[in-house]
Amino acid sequence: MSERNPIMVNHEWGTLKEVVCGIPNVRIPSKLPDAVYNYAPSEGIKFFEANLGKTLKEADPKTYGKVVKQMDATIAILEKRGVKVHRPEAATEDESAYLSEIFPPSVIQFYPRDPMVVIGNKFIETELFFPLRRRERFGQRRALAGRLANSNAQMVSMPPAVPTSEQKDGSWGPGPFLEGGDVFLLGKDIYVGVSGNASNAAGVQWLAQFLGSDYNVHEVKLAKKFLHLDCCLATPREGLAIICKEAFVGGLPDFLKDWELIELPYVEAKEMLGCNGLVLDSKTIIIHTDLPHLGKALRKAGQEVIETPFDAVYQYAGAFRCWHHPLVRESTL
């Protein structure tokens, strides 16, 4: 059974065959964590502040309907391409109240990228920075239990973080924290973003020790006004990247030295999540419709570009890469 149902991801640009995609289930917390103000798009912050404690559907049925429509349209693109799609199960009341002694009950299930990481056949259930986001794993765990049980996956869950109230500097440490949006797979080289809002140095160390000498794990230092590495970097294929230079406080990672780079300004990366695409294969990427010049640049670089609306999703600090996590990408090391 495991040989017929592999879990395998080695590169960002392998042909996507099976994936987990987010669902439009959001309950806004009654208090926003301070660190959210570092990176979240301004429109999303305004909406959250005006609707504390409400579900998205309660707060704005029209926007909720738009989110559903945009997610469903993207799933239709995936399925037309032969990609098998899984969706998390909605969080229960008990799951939404997990760690409520240190943060009010709430949940967001838009972005399944972050509570998991797949490297090769290793399925890692991660530990997330914000207590409210540590609740996301449960709906994904229930949805994927059967799929993983009948696979070749080596499954591990990171050590749970010590329950800690928000510190004066906006941290929830010490971790270790590791979030899928920070983790990029380039064969045996793994790059992990560290902005102070998500993954941390302890998480990078944990990943390096877990993977062992077969992999090289590299920390990439990011500005605090970005959440994850995939908010400022995309790698549609080997040799081509979309970047926001302003994010890389320690300079660009060495692997980008000889690559063709498409640069986006800060406002398009932060407010519109322009770097956050969905790679279908080494020739094809999905981006949203609000940055036509990006589509033009990608086509000039030889890529097939599929554009579809996603503005109702990206205003909450995540777009296409955040919204999906691959279980199977076809590529060889």
RODO-132912 format. One record per residue: residue in one letter; x, z negated, y of N, C-alpha, C in turn. Coordinates in steps of 0.2 Angstrom, whole numbers, padded with zeros to 4 digits, always signed. Example, Ala and Ser with C-alpha at 12.3 -4.5 7.8 and 13.67 -1.06 7.14 Angstrom:
# RODO-132912
A+0066-0039-0028+0062-0039-0022+0066-0039-0016;S+0064-0035-0011+0068-0036-0005+0064-0039+0000;
This chain:
# RODO-132912
M+0004+0000-0006+0000+0000+0000+0004+0000+0006;S+0010-0004+0006+0014-0005+0012+0017+0002+0014;E+0019+0006+0009+0022+0012+0010+0018+0017+0013;R+0011+0017+0011+0006+0021+0014+0004+0019+0021;N+0005+0013+0023+0003+0011+0030+0008+0007+0033;P+0013+0011+0035+0019+0008+0039+0018+0006+0046;I+0021+0001+0048+0022+0000+0055+0029+0002+0057;M+0030+0006+0062+0036+0009+0064+0037+0012+0071;V+0041+0009+0075+0042+0011+0082+0049+0010+0083;N+0053+0016+0085+0060+0016+0087+0062+0018+0094;H+0057+0022+0097+0059+0025+0103+0053+0025+0107;E+0054+0025+0114+0048+0026+0119+0044+0032+0118;W+0048+0038+0116+0045+0044+0116+0044+0047+0109;G+0044+0043+0104+0042+0046+0098+0034+0048+0098;T+0032+0053+0093+0025+0055+0093+0021+0049+0091;L+0016+0048+0096+0011+0042+0095+0006+0044+0089;K+0006+0039+0084+0001+0041+0079-0004+0035+0078;E-0002+0029+0080-0007+0023+0080-0006+0018+0085;V-0011+0015+0088-0010+0012+0094-0016+0006+0095;V-0014+0001+0098-0019-0004+0101-0020-0003+0108;C-0027-0002+0110-0028-0001+0117-0033-0007+0119;G-0032-0008+0126-0036-0014+0129-0043-0013+0129;I-0047-0019+0130-0054-0019+0131-0056-0022+0138;P-0062-0020+0141-0063-0022+0148-0066-0029+0148;N-0063-0034+0145-0065-0041+0145-0061-0045+0149;V-0064-0047+0155-0060-0051+0160-0064-0057+0162;R-0062-0063+0162-0064-0069+0166-0059-0071+0171;I-0061-0070+0177-0056-0072+0182-0055-0080+0182;P-0049-0082+0183-0048-0089+0183-0051-0092+0189;S-0053-0099+0189-0055-0102+0195-0050-0103+0200;K-0043-0102+0198-0038-0103+0202-0032-0098+0200;L-0030-0094+0205-0025-0089+0203-0018-0093+0203;P-0014-0091+0198-0007-0094+0198-0003-0091+0204;D+0001-0095+0207+0005-0093+0213+0009-0087+0212;A+0012-0086+0206+0017-0080+0205+0013-0074+0205;V+0006-0074+0204+0002-0067+0204+0003-0064+0211;Y+0004-0068+0216+0005-0065+0223+0012-0061+0224;N+0016-0062+0219+0023-0059+0219+0022-0051+0218;Y+0017-0049+0214+0018-0043+0211+0011-0039+0211;A+0005-0042+0211-0001-0039+0210-0003-0035+0215;P-0006-0029+0214-0008-0025+0220-0013-0028+0224;S-0013-0027+0231-0017-0030+0236-0024-0030+0234;E-0027-0024+0232-0034-0024+0231-0036-0028+0225;G-0032-0029+0220-0034-0033+0215-0034-0040+0217;I-0029-0043+0221-0029-0049+0223-0035-0051+0227;K-0037-0046+0232-0043-0048+0236-0049-0048+0231;F-0050-0044+0226-0056-0045+0222-0056-0051+0218;F-0050-0053+0215-0050-0059+0211-0051-0065+0216;E-0049-0065+0222-0050-0071+0227-0057-0072+0228;A-0061-0066+0229-0068-0066+0230-0072-0068+0225;N-0070-0068+0218-0074-0068+0212-0071-0074+0207;L-0068-0079+0210-0065-0084+0206-0070-0087+0201;G-0068-0087+0194-0072-0090+0189-0078-0085+0186;K-0078-0079+0189-0083-0075+0186-0080-0070+0181;T-0084-0067+0177-0082-0061+0173-0082-0055+0177;L-0078-0050+0175-0078-0044+0179-0085-0041+0179;K-0089-0041+0174-0096-0038+0173-0100-0042+0178;E-0100-0049+0178-0104-0053+0183-0102-0051+0190;A-0095-0051+0192-0093-0050+0198-0095-0043+0201;D-0094-0038+0197-0095-0031+0200-0097-0026+0194;P-0104-0026+0193-0106-0022+0187-0104-0014+0188;K-0103-0012+0194-0102-0005+0195-0094-0004+0194;T-0090-0008+0196-0083-0008+0194-0082-0009+0187;Y-0085-0013+0184-0085-0014+0176-0087-0008+0173;G-0092-0005+0175-0094+0002+0172-0089+0007+0173;K-0085+0007+0178-0080+0012+0180-0074+0011+0175;V-0072+0004+0174-0067+0003+0169-0069+0005+0162;V-0075+0004+0160-0077+0006+0153-0076+0013+0153;K-0078+0017+0158-0078+0024+0158-0071+0027+0157;Q-0067+0024+0161-0060+0026+0162-0056+0025+0155;M-0057+0019+0152-0054+0017+0146-0057+0022+0141;D-0063+0023+0140-0066+0027+0135-0064+0034+0136;A-0063+0037+0142-0060+0044+0143-0053+0044+0140;T-0049+0039+0141-0042+0039+0139-0042+0039+0131;I-0046+0035+0128-0047+0034+0121-0049+0041+0118;A-0053+0045+0121-0055+0051+0119-0049+0056+0119;I-0045+0056+0124-0039+0060+0124-0034+0058+0118;L-0034+0052+0117-0029+0050+0111-0032+0052+0105;E-0039+0051+0104-0042+0053+0097-0042+0060+0096;K-0042+0064+0102-0042+0072+0101-0035+0074+0099;R-0030+0070+0101-0023+0071+0098-0022+0068+0092;G-0027+0065+0088-0026+0063+0081-0023+0056+0081;V-0023+0052+0087-0020+0045+0087-0026+0041+0084;K-0024+0036+0080-0028+0031+0078-0028+0025+0082;V-0034+0023+0085-0035+0018+0090-0038+0012+0087;H-0035+0006+0088-0037-0001+0087-0039-0004+0094;R-0044-0009+0094-0046-0012+0100-0046-0020+0098;P-0043-0024+0102-0044-0031+0101-0051-0034+0101;E-0052-0039+0097-0059-0042+0097-0059-0047+0104;A-0065-0047+0106-0066-0051+0112-0065-0058+0111;A-0061-0062+0116-0060-0069+0115-0066-0073+0115;T-0065-0078+0110-0071-0083+0110-0070-0088+0116;E-0075-0092+0116-0075-0098+0121-0069-0102+0120;D-0068-0104+0114-0063-0108+0112-0056-0105+0114;E-0055-0099+0112-0049-0095+0114-0048-0095+0121;S-0053-0094+0125-0053-0093+0132-0051-0100+0135;A-0052-0105+0132-0051-0112+0134-0044-0115+0132;Y-0040-0111+0128-0034-0113+0125-0029-0115+0131;L-0026-0121+0131-0022-0123+0136-0025-0125+0142;S-0032-0126+0142-0036-0127+0148-0034-0134+0151;E-0030-0138+0148-0028-0144+0151-0023-0143+0156;I-0020-0137+0156-0015-0135+0161-0017-0129+0165;F-0022-0126+0163-0024-0120+0167-0031-0119+0165;P-0036-0117+0170-0043-0117+0169-0045-0111+0164;P-0050-0112+0160-0052-0107+0155-0053-0100+0159;S-0050-0095+0156-0050-0088+0158-0047-0083+0153;V-0048-0077+0154-0045-0072+0149-0045-0065+0153;I-0039-0061+0151-0039-0054+0153-0037-0051+0146;Q-0041-0045+0144-0039-0042+0138-0038-0034+0140;F-0036-0033+0146-0035-0026+0148-0028-0023+0145;Y-0024-0028+0144-0017-0026+0143-0014-0028+0136;P-0015-0025+0131-0012-0028+0124-0005-0027+0123;R-0002-0023+0128+0006-0022+0128+0009-0029+0127;D+0007-0034+0131+0012-0039+0132+0012-0045+0127;P+0006-0046+0123+0006-0051+0118+0010-0049+0111;M+0013-0043+0111+0016-0041+0105+0022-0036+0107;V+0026-0036+0102+0032-0031+0102+0033-0028+0095;V+0033-0022+0095+0035-0019+0088+0042-0015+0089;I+0046-0017+0085+0053-0014+0085+0055-0013+0078;G+0056-0006+0076+0056-0004+0069+0050-0006+0066;N+0051-0010+0060+0045-0012+0057+0043-0020+0058;K+0047-0022+0063+0046-0029+0065+0040-0030+0070;F+0035-0034+0068+0030-0035+0073+0030-0043+0075;I+0032-0043+0082+0033-0049+0085+0027-0051+0090;E+0024-0057+0088+0019-0060+0092+0023-0064+0098;T+0022-0062+0104+0026-0064+0109+0023-0071+0112;E+0027-0074+0117+0025-0080+0120+0025-0078+0128;L+0019-0078+0131+0019-0075+0138+0019-0081+0143;F+0022-0079+0149+0023-0083+0154+0017-0087+0157;F+0012-0084+0158+0006-0088+0161+0002-0091+0155;P+0000-0097+0156-0004-0100+0151-0011-0096+0150;L-0014-0093+0155-0020-0090+0154-0019-0083+0150;R-0013-0080+0150-0011-0074+0146-0009-0076+0139;R-0008-0082+0138-0006-0084+0131-0012-0084+0126;R-0018-0083+0129-0024-0083+0126-0026-0076+0123;E-0022-0071+0125-0024-0064+0123-0022-0063+0116;R-0017-0067+0113-0015-0065+0106-0020-0066+0101;F-0025-0070+0102-0030-0072+0097-0034-0066+0095;G-0037-0063+0100-0041-0057+0099-0038-0051+0096;Q-0031-0050+0097-0027-0045+0094-0025-0047+0087;R-0024-0054+0086-0022-0056+0079-0028-0055+0075;R-0034-0056+0077-0040-0055+0072-0041-0048+0071;A-0040-0044+0076-0042-0037+0075-0036-0033+0071;L-0030-0036+0071-0025-0032+0067-0023-0036+0060;A-0026-0041+0059-0024-0045+0053-0024-0041+0047;G-0030-0037+0045-0030-0033+0039-0025-0027+0039;R-0024-0024+0045-0019-0019+0046-0012-0021+0044;L-0010-0026+0047-0004-0029+0046-0003-0031+0039;A-0008-0035+0036-0007-0037+0029-0006-0032+0024;N-0008-0026+0025-0007-0020+0021-0002-0015+0024;S+0003-0018+0026+0009-0014+0029+0015-0016+0027;N+0021-0013+0030+0027-0015+0028+0030-0020+0034;A+0026-0022+0038+0028-0026+0044+0031-0032+0042;Q+0036-0034+0045+0039-0041+0045+0037-0044+0051;M+0032-0049+0050+0029-0052+0056+0032-0059+0058;V+0032-0060+0064+0035-0067+0066+0031-0068+0073;S+0030-0075+0074+0028-0077+0080+0033-0081+0084;M+0034-0080+0090+0039-0083+0094+0037-0091+0095;P+0042-0095+0096+0040-0102+0097+0036-0103+0103;P+0030-0107+0102+0026-0108+0108+0030-0112+0113;A+0028-0110+0119+0031-0114+0125+0028-0121+0126;V+0032-0125+0128+0030-0132+0129+0024-0132+0135;P+0019-0135+0134+0013-0134+0139+0016-0138+0145;T+0016-0134+0150+0019-0136+0157+0015-0134+0163;S+0013-0139+0167+0010-0137+0173+0014-0132+0177;E+0011-0128+0182+0014-0124+0186+0019-0128+0191;Q+0025-0125+0191+0031-0129+0195+0030-0126+0202;K+0034-0130+0207+0034-0128+0214+0036-0121+0215;D+0041-0119+0211+0043-0112+0212+0039-0107+0208;G+0033-0109+0206+0029-0104+0203+0030-0102+0196;S+0035-0106+0192+0037-0105+0186+0032-0109+0181;W+0033-0107+0174+0029-0111+0169+0034-0112+0164;G+0040-0113+0165+0046-0113+0160+0046-0119+0156;P+0051-0120+0152+0057-0115+0152+0056-0109+0147;G+0051-0109+0143+0051-0103+0138+0053-0105+0131;P+0056-0100+0127+0057-0093+0129+0051-0089+0130;F+0051-0085+0135+0046-0080+0136+0048-0073+0135;L+0044-0069+0132+0045-0062+0131+0038-0058+0131;E+0038-0053+0135+0032-0049+0136+0033-0042+0135;G+0029-0039+0131+0030-0032+0129+0031-0027+0135;G+0028-0028+0140+0029-0024+0146+0036-0023+0149;D+0040-0028+0147+0047-0029+0149+0052-0025+0143;V+0049-0024+0138+0054-0021+0132+0053-0014+0131;F+0059-0011+0132+0060-0003+0131+0064-0002+0125;L+0062+0002+0120+0065+0004+0114+0069+0011+0115;L+0075+0011+0114+0079+0017+0114+0084+0017+0108;G+0080+0017+0102+0084+0017+0096+0087+0010+0095;K+0093+0009+0094+0096+0003+0093+0098-0001+0099;D+0096+0002+0105+0097-0002+0111+0091-0004+0114;I+0090-0010+0115+0083-0013+0118+0085-0016+0125;Y+0081-0014+0129+0081-0016+0136+0075-0020+0138;V+0077-0026+0141+0072-0031+0143+0072-0033+0150;G+0067-0032+0154+0067-0033+0161+0066-0041+0162;V+0069-0044+0167+0068-0051+0169+0067-0051+0176;S+0061-0053+0178+0059-0053+0186+0058-0060+0188;G+0057-0065+0184+0055-0071+0186+0047-0072+0185;N+0044-0067+0183+0036-0067+0183+0034-0066+0176;A+0039-0065+0171+0036-0064+0164+0042-0066+0159;S+0045-0061+0156+0051-0062+0151+0056-0066+0155;N+0060-0070+0152+0066-0074+0155+0072-0073+0150;A+0077-0076+0153+0084-0075+0149+0083-0078+0143;A+0080-0084+0142+0079-0087+0135+0075-0082+0131;G+0070-0079+0133+0067-0074+0129+0071-0068+0127;V+0076-0066+0131+0081-0061+0129+0085-0063+0124;Q+0088-0069+0125+0092-0072+0120+0089-0073+0113;W+0082-0075+0113+0079-0076+0107+0078-0069+0103;L+0076-0064+0107+0076-0057+0104+0082-0055+0101;A+0088-0056+0105+0094-0054+0102+0096-0057+0096;Q+0095-0064+0095+0096-0068+0089+0092-0066+0084;F+0085-0064+0085+0081-0062+0080+0082-0056+0077;L+0084-0051+0081+0086-0044+0079+0092-0044+0075;G+0097-0048+0077+0104-0048+0074+0108-0042+0076;S+0114-0041+0073+0119-0037+0075+0117-0029+0074;D+0111-0028+0071+0109-0021+0070+0107-0018+0077;Y+0106-0022+0082+0103-0020+0089+0107-0023+0094;N+0107-0019+0100+0110-0021+0106+0105-0023+0111;V+0104-0029+0113+0099-0031+0118+0102-0032+0125;H+0099-0028+0130+0102-0028+0136+0096-0031+0141;E+0099-0036+0145+0094-0039+0151+0095-0034+0157;V+0089-0033+0160+0089-0029+0166+0085-0033+0171;K+0089-0035+0176+0087-0039+0182+0082-0035+0187;L+0076-0038+0188+0071-0035+0192+0070-0039+0198;A+0068-0036+0204+0065-0039+0209+0059-0043+0208;K+0057-0049+0211+0052-0053+0209+0045-0050+0211;K+0045-0044+0215+0039-0041+0217+0037-0036+0212;F+0040-0036+0206+0038-0032+0201+0036-0037+0195;L+0031-0035+0191+0030-0040+0185+0034-0038+0179;H+0034-0032+0177+0038-0030+0171+0042-0024+0172;L+0046-0022+0167+0051-0017+0168+0047-0010+0168;D+0041-0010+0164+0037-0004+0164+0033-0003+0171;C+0033-0007+0175+0031-0006+0182+0035-0002+0187;C+0041-0001+0184+0046+0002+0188+0050+0007+0184;L+0049+0008+0178+0052+0013+0174+0048+0016+0169;A+0049+0022+0168+0046+0026+0162+0051+0031+0159;T+0051+0032+0152+0055+0036+0149+0051+0041+0145;P+0049+0046+0148+0045+0051+0144+0048+0055+0139;R+0055+0055+0139+0059+0058+0134+0066+0056+0135;E+0070+0057+0130+0077+0056+0131+0080+0060+0137;G+0083+0057+0142+0086+0061+0147+0082+0062+0153;L+0076+0059+0153+0071+0060+0159+0068+0053+0160;A+0068+0051+0166+0065+0044+0168+0061+0045+0175;I+0056+0041+0175+0053+0039+0182+0055+0032+0184;I+0057+0032+0190+0060+0025+0192+0057+0023+0199;C+0057+0017+0200+0057+0014+0207+0064+0010+0208;K+0068+0013+0212+0075+0010+0213+0075+0003+0216;E+0070+0002+0220+0070-0004+0223+0069-0010+0219;A+0066-0009+0213+0065-0014+0208+0072-0017+0205;F+0077-0013+0204+0083-0014+0200+0088-0018+0205;V+0087-0025+0205+0092-0028+0210+0099-0028+0207;G+0100-0027+0201+0107-0027+0198+0109-0020+0197;G+0106-0015+0200+0108-0008+0199+0104-0005+0193;L+0104+0001+0192+0100+0005+0187+0104+0003+0180;P+0100+0003+0175+0103+0002+0168+0108+0008+0167;D+0114+0006+0163+0119+0011+0162+0116+0017+0159;F+0111+0017+0154+0109+0022+0150+0106+0028+0155;L+0104+0026+0161+0101+0031+0165+0106+0035+0169;K+0112+0034+0168+0118+0036+0173+0118+0044+0173;D+0117+0047+0167+0117+0055+0167+0110+0058+0166;W+0105+0054+0167+0098+0056+0166+0095+0059+0172;E+0090+0064+0171+0086+0066+0177+0081+0061+0179;L+0081+0059+0185+0077+0054+0188+0072+0057+0193;I+0066+0055+0192+0060+0056+0196+0059+0049+0200;E+0060+0049+0206+0060+0043+0210+0053+0042+0213;L+0050+0036+0213+0044+0034+0216+0045+0029+0221;P+0042+0029+0227+0043+0023+0232+0040+0017+0230;Y+0042+0012+0233+0039+0005+0231+0032+0005+0231;V+0028+0007+0236+0021+0006+0237+0017+0010+0231;E+0020+0016+0229+0017+0019+0223+0018+0016+0217;A+0024+0012+0216+0025+0009+0210+0021+0002+0209;K+0021-0001+0215+0018-0008+0215+0010-0007+0215;E+0008-0004+0220+0001-0004+0222-0003+0001+0217;M+0000+0006+0214-0003+0011+0210+0000+0012+0203;L+0005+0008+0202+0008+0008+0195+0010+0015+0193;G+0013+0018+0197+0014+0025+0196+0019+0026+0190;C+0024+0022+0189+0029+0022+0184+0026+0021+0177;N+0019+0019+0176+0017+0016+0170+0012+0021+0167;G+0015+0026+0163+0012+0031+0160+0011+0030+0152;L+0008+0034+0149+0007+0034+0142+0010+0040+0138;V+0016+0039+0135+0019+0044+0132+0016+0046+0125;L+0014+0052+0124+0011+0054+0118+0016+0057+0113;D+0021+0060+0116+0027+0063+0112+0032+0065+0117;S+0038+0067+0115+0043+0069+0119+0042+0074+0124;K+0036+0078+0124+0034+0083+0128+0028+0082+0132;T+0025+0076+0131+0018+0075+0134+0017+0068+0136;I+0014+0067+0142+0013+0061+0145+0006+0061+0149;I+0003+0055+0148-0003+0054+0152-0002+0050+0158;I-0004+0052+0164-0003+0048+0170-0010+0048+0174;H-0011+0044+0179-0017+0044+0182-0017+0050+0188;T-0023+0051+0190-0024+0057+0195-0022+0056+0202;D-0021+0049+0204-0020+0048+0211-0013+0049+0213;L-0008+0052+0209-0002+0054+0211+0000+0061+0209;P-0003+0066+0212-0002+0073+0210+0005+0075+0211;H+0009+0073+0216+0016+0075+0216+0020+0072+0210;L+0018+0067+0207+0021+0065+0201+0020+0070+0195;G+0014+0072+0195+0012+0077+0190+0016+0083+0191;K+0017+0085+0197+0021+0091+0198+0028+0090+0197;A+0031+0085+0198+0038+0083+0197+0039+0083+0189;L+0034+0080+0185+0035+0080+0178+0035+0087+0175;R+0030+0091+0177+0029+0098+0175+0036+0102+0176;K+0038+0101+0182+0045+0104+0184+0050+0102+0179;A+0050+0096+0177+0055+0094+0172+0054+0096+0165;G+0048+0100+0164+0047+0102+0157+0042+0099+0153;Q+0038+0094+0156+0034+0090+0152+0027+0093+0153;E+0023+0092+0148+0015+0093+0148+0012+0087+0151;V+0008+0087+0156+0005+0081+0159-0002+0081+0159;I-0005+0076+0156-0012+0075+0156-0014+0070+0161;E-0018+0072+0166-0020+0067+0171-0028+0065+0170;T-0029+0059+0171-0036+0056+0170-0036+0050+0175;P-0042+0049+0177-0043+0043+0182-0041+0036+0179;F-0038+0032+0182-0037+0025+0179-0036+0020+0185;D-0039+0021+0191-0039+0017+0197-0042+0010+0196;A-0048+0011+0192-0052+0004+0191-0048-0001+0187;V-0043+0002+0183-0039-0002+0179-0032-0004+0182;Y-0029+0000+0186-0022-0001+0188-0022-0006+0194;Q-0028-0007+0197-0028-0012+0203-0027-0019+0201;Y-0027-0020+0194-0026-0027+0191-0019-0028+0189;A-0015-0024+0191-0007-0025+0190-0005-0022+0183;G-0009-0017+0180-0006-0014+0174-0010-0007+0173;A-0006-0002+0171-0009+0005+0170-0008+0007+0162;F-0007+0013+0161-0007+0016+0154-0003+0012+0149;R+0004+0011+0151+0008+0008+0146+0006+0001+0145;C+0004-0003+0150+0001-0010+0149-0005-0010+0144;W-0009-0004+0145-0015-0004+0142-0015-0002+0134;H-0009+0000+0132-0008+0002+0125-0002-0001+0122;H-0002-0002+0115+0004-0004+0112+0005+0000+0105;P+0010+0004+0104+0010+0008+0098+0012+0003+0092;L+0008+0005+0087+0010+0003+0080+0014+0008+0076;V+0013+0014+0077+0017+0019+0074+0019+0025+0079;R+0025+0026+0080+0028+0032+0083+0033+0035+0079;E+0032+0042+0078+0036+0045+0073+0043+0047+0077;S+0048+0044+0075+0055+0046+0077+0060+0043+0073;T+0066+0046+0073+0071+0043+0068+0077+0040+0072;L+0080+0035+0069+0086+0032+0073+0092+0037+0072;
